[in-house]
Amino acid sequence: MSGGAIPRLVIAAPSSGAGKTTVATGLMAAFTEAGLTVSPHKVGPDYIDPGYHSLATGRPGRNLDAFLCGTDRIAPLFLHGAAGADLALVEGVMGLFDGASDRGELSSTAQVAKLLRAPVVLVVDASSQSRSVAALVHGFASWDPEVRLAGVILNKVGSDRHEQLLREAMDSSGVPVLGALRRDGRAGTPSRHLGLVPVAERRAEAVESVGELAARIREGCDLQALLALAHSVPDLPDAPWDPAAELAPATETAAPSARPLIAVAGGPAFTFSYAEHAELLAVAGADVVPFDPLRDEQLPPGTRGLVIGGGFPEVYAPDLSANAPLRAAVADLAASGAPVSAECAGLLYLSRSIDGKPMCGVLPAEARMTERLTLGYREAVALRDNALAAAGTRVRGHEFHRTVLEPGAGADPAWGMTHPERRVEGFVTGGVHASYLHVHWAAEPALAGRLVAGAARVAAGRG
């Protein structure tokens, strides 16, 4: 069964910094406040923008990354996330045509727009131009005829006169102006060394900021024209992604009678997770229970498996270190052989220390902050059977951190990196799989099934 014609728009820009997140989040909030059920999506691997999207809409922010998940899964994942929505809004990544390095259009906003058959609204930073904006838009509109650039929102407009000049220039471009937003620093999203600060770290301030963004969008954008554009889309022939169907064919799962409890780290220090991961764990047979390593002194009672995703543990290292009872509980669980999946921040939390602050001590490694940013897509292979992946499993992932772990790999590494460089990385020890690599499990559902089956064996005393 196909997913139908969900009204949808892609919010893109010529480059980073033009205001995509401001406009996309504001539109999500404005349409939600108008009574619509809005499904939020983000092109690329970023975890932080979807947090703001979720705050604006009350629905999980979903990622659409063609590199991580494959082009054939983009429309199904979109339809899965947008089920029951009146409108879906997709925030792009970088510039409209920018994608994975040396891979052409792969994982670009333009590619995702084409896969979704969705019109694109271009957010243009107009702060230092007037008539030239029309030439810029013309270039973007004509670059790829398969991309439907259907409207422009002018951002950072300086005055009424500036707006008039911009609109007069755009009259000859053939692309309608659907909004004009004045320069305004009232509603912002503060930055950090890796980008925006996650919503979980500034909840009250973030709520206020999202409200301000919605007000600006209502004042400066033609919401009715944008909504009409979103409705001018064809059906998508794809069936929605179904986590149960993905796991059913050949994936090991827990027996229906034994639902092991898998604890998933959350709270301000561990905010990076794809919504589909918890869904896959649940359909694989687990009871998924969140916990906050900053506040909870024990793992949820009956925990038989553990998932610790990404985030900013270096920011909260003193508080994480001070929670000695939980650090001991995590170490005990790992020592028992229970399956533990740790990515990036989770890897650091399992180490001996972060910048000298004691952590869980599960891994024989020390972590420290650096000035160097490690960022990019990766391809990797599992070198041996472990709690997360069978030997030979090939995955695509991404790295995004300013920390260094010494050593960077154990005697049994988590992954053998195959692109863009060949190296080993991470740790496999007992039931622990820990790595800097972020992997989207929708592309490899067997990872969730294997983790849950391992937790079920521990629960049954067969670890």
Stockholm file with secondary structure:
# STOCKHOLM 1.0

chainA/1-463         MSGGAIPRLVIAAPSSGAGKTTVATGLMAAFTEAGLTVSPHKVGPDYIDPGYHSLATGRPGRNLDAFLCGTDRIAPLFLHGAAGADLALVEGVMGLFDGASDRGELSSTAQVAKLLRAPVVLVVDASSQSRSVAALVHGFASWDPEVRLAGVILNKVGSDRHEQLLREAMDSSGVPVLGALRRDGRAGTPSRHLGLVPVAERRAEAVESVGELAARIREGCDLQALLALAHSVPDLPDAPWDPAAELAPATETAAPSARPLIAVAGGPAFTFSYAEHAELLAVAGADVVPFDPLRDEQLPPGTRGLVIGGGFPEVYAPDLSANAPLRAAVADLAASGAPVSAECAGLLYLSRSIDGKPMCGVLPAEARMTERLTLGYREAVALRDNALAAAGTRVRGHEFHRTVLEPGAGADPAWGMTHPERRVEGFVTGGVHASYLHVHWAAEPALAGRLVAGAARVAAGRG
#=GR chainA/1-463 SS CCCBCCCEEEEECSSTTSSHHHHHHHHHHHHHHTTCCEEEEEESSCSHHHHHHHHHHSSCCEEECHHHHCGGGHHHHHHHHTTTCSEEEEECCSSTTCCSTTSTTTTCHHHHHHHHTCCEEEEEECTTCSTHHHHHHHHHHHHCTTSCEEEEEEEEECCHHHHHHHHHHHTTTTCCEEEEEECCCSSCCCEETTEECCGGGSHHHHHHHHHHHHHHHHHHBCHHHHHHHHTSCCCBCSCCCCHHHHHTTTCCCCCTTCCCEEEEECSTTCCBCCHHHHHHHHHTTCEEEEECTTTCSSCCTTEEEEEECBSCTTTTHHHHHHCHHHHHHHHHHHHTTCCEEEETHHHHHHSSEETTEECCCCSSCEEEEEEEEEEEEEEEECCSCCSSCCTTCEEEEEEEEEEEEESSBCSSCSEEEEESSCEEEBEEETTEEEESCEECGGGCTHHHHHHHHHHHHHHTTCC
#=GC SS_cons         CCCBCCCEEEEECSSTTSSHHHHHHHHHHHHHHTTCCEEEEEESSCSHHHHHHHHHHSSCCEEECHHHHCGGGHHHHHHHHTTTCSEEEEECCSSTTCCSTTSTTTTCHHHHHHHHTCCEEEEEECTTCSTHHHHHHHHHHHHCTTSCEEEEEEEEECCHHHHHHHHHHHTTTTCCEEEEEECCCSSCCCEETTEECCGGGSHHHHHHHHHHHHHHHHHHBCHHHHHHHHTSCCCBCSCCCCHHHHHTTTCCCCCTTCCCEEEEECSTTCCBCCHHHHHHHHHTTCEEEEECTTTCSSCCTTEEEEEECBSCTTTTHHHHHHCHHHHHHHHHHHHTTCCEEEETHHHHHHSSEETTEECCCCSSCEEEEEEEEEEEEEEEECCSCCSSCCTTCEEEEEEEEEEEEESSBCSSCSEEEEESSCEEEBEEETTEEEESCEECGGGCTHHHHHHHHHHHHHHTTCC
//
